[in-house]
């Protein structure tokens, strides 16, 4: 935890700026954790789907049922697309967050 030391010559604007920077950094860190957590959860879901699709018993059943075989192929394709989309979304969100942090650093409440 960062403590703000107030000196007698510290202006209200300086104090306000320091508090704003601390809160902004905390909010950015929290947003980053949310992005990471959400992406990890989505990737785990996609990996679990792919793992289940490789199950021997399910594959055997799918080979005997054309509708199931087609549906299973669609599910696998969707899970693969989800994995790559999650990675791309995460990258874009992290870049947007970095830009927001830069913008907040340049913003000075007075």
Phi, psi and omega in degrees: 000135181262131178257141179264122178270124181261121177260159182299332180271001179288126179276163178297324179295319178296316179297316179299319180296317180296315179297317179299316180295319180295312180295322178297319180294320178295318180295319179295319179296319179295318179296320179297318178297321179294317179299311180299313181297317179296315179297317179299317180297316180295321178294321177297320178298314180296318179294322178295319178298313180297321179295316179295324181294338179271359180303131184301315182296318178293320178296320179296315179295319180295325180293339180267347184232104183303321181296317179293321179299315178296316181295319179297320177297319178296319180296316179297315180299317179297317180297320178295317178295320179300317180301313182289326179292321178299316180298318180292315179300317180299315180300314181296318181294321178295320178295318179296321178295319178298319178294319178299318178298319178296316180297318179294325179295329180275347180273127180236111179291136181232000000 
